[in-house]
Amino acid sequence: MTDDPVDLDEHRGMAAQKATDIRRQRLHEFEVDQAALRRRQEELEQLLLAAPAETWPEAAAKAQYLIQLFAATPDAQDPRRKELIAHALGDLARLCDRAKEQS
């Protein structure tokens, strides 16, 4: 037995090597996209934390963001919670629209 790693790519056919390269490239692209998404999310959260809301629509936007974050968690997958989330987001949107109409 040796301690040298085996290069499995050498033992695959060309089609398998090409498929492996494509998977590796897609994984890399996915990781780059995820990193960019995390950066944008951090920037958004910094903006939301920068100052307190001055209007109801600004406060509602922060609440909507937090509700959507919660909606992506396993705890939010319960059917009753999904319905509550949908109703809360709908209420916030409706009330914001009403506030815009009144101003």
C-alpha positions in Angstrom: 0.0 0.0 0.0 1.2 3.5 -0.9 0.4 6.9 0.5 0.2 8.4 -3.0 -3.3 9.5 -3.9 -4.9 7.9 -6.9 -6.0 10.3 -9.7 -9.4 8.8 -10.5 -9.8 11.1 -13.5 -7.1 9.1 -15.3 -9.3 6.0 -15.0 -12.4 7.5 -16.5 -13.4 7.7 -20.1 -13.4 11.1 -21.9 -17.2 11.4 -21.6 -17.1 10.8 -17.8 -14.1 13.2 -17.4 -16.1 15.9 -19.3 -19.2 15.3 -17.2 -17.1 15.6 -14.0 -15.5 18.8 -15.3 -18.9 20.3 -16.0 -20.2 19.3 -12.5 -17.1 20.9 -11.0 -17.6 24.1 -13.0 -21.3 24.3 -12.0 -20.4 23.7 -8.4 -17.9 26.5 -8.6 -20.4 28.9 -10.2 -23.0 28.0 -7.6 -20.5 28.8 -4.8 -19.7 32.1 -6.4 -23.4 32.9 -6.8 -24.0 32.0 -3.1 -21.1 34.2 -1.9 -22.5 37.1 -4.0 -26.0 36.5 -2.6 -24.6 36.5 1.0 -22.8 39.8 0.3 -26.0 41.4 -1.0 -27.9 40.2 1.9 -25.4 41.6 4.3 -25.5 44.9 2.5 -29.3 45.0 2.7 -29.3 44.2 6.4 -26.8 47.0 7.0 -29.1 49.4 5.3 -32.1 48.1 7.3 -30.1 48.6 10.5 -28.7 52.0 9.6 -31.6 54.0 10.8 -35.0 53.5 12.4 -38.0 53.4 10.1 -39.6 56.8 9.7 -42.8 55.7 8.0 -45.1 52.7 8.2 -44.0 51.4 4.8 -40.4 51.5 5.9 -41.2 49.5 9.0 -43.3 47.1 7.0 -40.4 46.6 4.5 -38.2 45.5 7.5 -41.0 43.2 8.8 -41.5 41.7 5.4 -37.8 41.0 5.1 -37.8 39.2 8.4 -40.9 37.3 7.7 -39.5 36.1 4.4 -36.3 35.0 6.2 -38.4 33.0 8.6 -40.4 31.6 5.8 -37.3 29.9 4.4 -36.6 28.0 7.6 -37.8 24.4 8.4 -40.0 25.8 11.2 -42.0 27.8 8.7 -42.9 24.8 6.6 -45.8 23.8 8.8 -49.0 24.4 6.8 -50.5 26.7 9.5 -47.4 28.8 9.6 -47.3 29.0 5.8 -50.8 30.4 5.9 -49.9 32.8 8.7 -46.9 34.0 6.7 -48.9 34.5 3.6 -51.6 36.4 5.5 -49.1 38.6 7.3 -47.2 39.5 4.1 -50.6 40.2 2.4 -51.7 42.4 5.3 -48.4 44.4 5.2 -48.6 44.9 1.5 -52.3 46.0 1.7 -51.7 48.4 4.5 -48.6 49.9 2.8 -50.7 50.4 -0.4 -53.4 52.1 1.7 -50.8 54.3 3.4 -49.4 55.3 0.0 -52.8 56.2 -1.3 -53.6 58.4 1.7 -50.3 60.4 1.3 
